[in-house]
Amino acid sequence: MSSSLEKLKALSSRLEGKLEEKGKAAPAASDTLKKEDSTASKPAPKPVAEPAKKRAKKEVDSVRQENIERVRQLYDKLKIFEKSPDFEKVFVYKAMNLSGISLKEEDFGAAREGKYIQVIAITYEPDKNGKKKAKNISLGYFGKAETLDNTLKHEIIEFVLRWRYEKAFQNLEHYKDLISRVETPVTTLF
C-alpha cells in the first residue's frame, strides 16, 4: 500500500510540475476568467480630453504653418526672391508696407491712380553718426496702379498682410519670452 501511495505522490508531483510549466507559458483558464470578470465589471477608461490650452496652441500652430506656406508661395509668385533671395531673411525686416494701394479700413484695396505699386520693406540701419535710421527697401515693383491686374493686386495685398501676420506671431513669441523672464523669481542675497 505504501508503494501505491508513493506512486500516487510521485504522479501528483509530476502533474504539479507540468501544470507549473503550462502556467508559465500561458495563464491558467481560471486566471483568464478572473481577469475577464474583473475587466467586465469596470467601465472602459474614458479618453482623456486634451486641455483647451494645448488644443488652442495646436490650432494656432496649424494656422501659422498654413500662413507661412502661403507667404512662401506668394514670395515665389511675386518674385520677391529677386530682391531678398533668402526666404527666412524676409522676416528680418522690421515692417512691410505697400506703395500705391491702400490698406486703410475706409478704402482698403483701392489702387491710387498715377501711383506705382511696390512692396516696401522697412529696416533700421545706423547712419554715419551711429543713430538708427529707417531705410526703405523695394522688394517688388509692379508698375502703375491703372495697369495692374486685379488678381495680381489681391496677391500683393495678401503677401503684405500675411507677412505682417507672421511677424505678429514672431513678436508674440518674443514678448512671451520676455514676460516669462519677468515672472521668474530672481534669486537675491536677502
Secondary structure, 3 states (H helix, E strand, C coil): CHHHHHHHHHHHHHHHHHHHHHHHHCCCHHHHHHHHHHHHHCCCCCCCCCCHHHHHHHHHHHHHHHHHHHHHHHHHHCCHHHCCCCHHHHHCCCEEEEECECCCCCCCCCECCCCEEEEEEEEEEECCCCCEEEEEEEEEEEEEHHHCCHHHHHHHHHHHHHHHHHHHHHHHHHHHHHHHHHHCCCCCCC
